[in-house]
Amino acid sequence: MTTHSLPEGMIRAASIAGPHEGYMPGFGNDFETEALPGALPQGMNSPQKCNYGLYGEQLSGTAFTAPSHQNERTWCYRIRPSVKHTHRFTKIEVPHWKSAPCIDPDIVSLGQYRWDPVAVPGEDLTWITGMRTMSTAGDVNTQTGMASHMYLVNTSMQDEYFFSADGELLVVPQEGRLRFCTELGIIDLEPREIAILPRGLVYRVEVLEGPARGFVCENYGQKFELPGRGPIGANCMANRRDFKTPVAAFEDRETPSTVTVKWCGQFHETKIGHSPLDVVAWHGNYAPCKYDLRTYCPVGAVLFDHPDPSIFTVLTAPSGIEGTANIDFVLFRERWMVAENTFRPPWYHKNVMSEMMGNIYGIYDAKPQGFVPGGMSLHNCMLPHGPDKGAFEHGSNEPMVPVFQADTMSFMFETRFPQQLTPWAATAGHMQEDYIDCWGSLEKKFDGTPGVK
Ligand SMILES: [Fe+2]
């Protein structure tokens, strides 16, 4: 991997040994890290005076009284308390970043939809101005549901920072490389990795290699967690050690800066005179992380049939109803197909959950044509879908020998709520008007006589 120097003036904690320099392994661990020796208080959270003249501050990711196994918070030791990082708000318009409910009476969201990849435009687009919402579900004001976005970014944020009170962001790059300089450390992100940026985390996004394009799931609800494995046991799927949380990094920079805040679906700006990325040391379990999708260990059929696609869940965000997720993040990656006497592609189905898919690279087995890297598709609540004609015929006639499904990585943001299309998704030229026709040539085979047709 290419290494890049840190932003000017930014100081990072000593790296841990090993190939993941600058990160600490684990998911939801109680981490501790300091960029200057002795900055982190030991044995207590709130000493009368902190070392280096730092301010102690807690960042709460769950209610104070959340059950212990879900409770998340981080103690930060920073140059200034966060109250100095906002100063009166001015409402601004970010026209393409929509929040639920976003229901346009002139848009028909009922249907099966698919989109071609969109090129990153020539105009300057940052993480904020380059966000393009595809669909919204639920209600941002009640912290239920989600939004799916594409990001089209070619410009680094300079003296510009962002945080969202509306939810955590799950970032899925498809092209280009980004750097997230956050108040808790630095994450460099490239295609085949994902990142989770918690609600309330302040950060700046830089383009390391552009233009950058990818997908974002904005989770308004309860945080993403690892799914229970049930009888699968203690290993496989996404393993905790493969998640990486950055070590502490801070910048002590006195320069006019802008902080943009997303709050209840609206955007506001505030002007300050310094960088808010000033956390010198922190400890806790509420922090950003990244994960390499190539470390996802898929589990599947070894004799006949295949399990529901939930077997490929990477992360799940609970809804409060047991087993019914606010969002599941599901990965379809390279794997062996070995089931005997089985129609191996995803079967036809109707789903109470709503499925937004994206292609990171390669060919998706149910749709060899039309669903291409950078593209997306939506199969909304209770709308039927499945293999196209070509995939059905191939799946019905392929020899039942082990086949390695190579060069494929697609994902799904699946939510219990219907997804409403935004104007950008519904009217953009990249929507495939003929998608529904991919099932048009499936013919009736039944003629009343027994036997395999
Ligand atoms: Fe489906």
Residues whose N, C-alpha, C, O or C-beta is under 5 A from the ligand:
A	BS01	LIG	E355
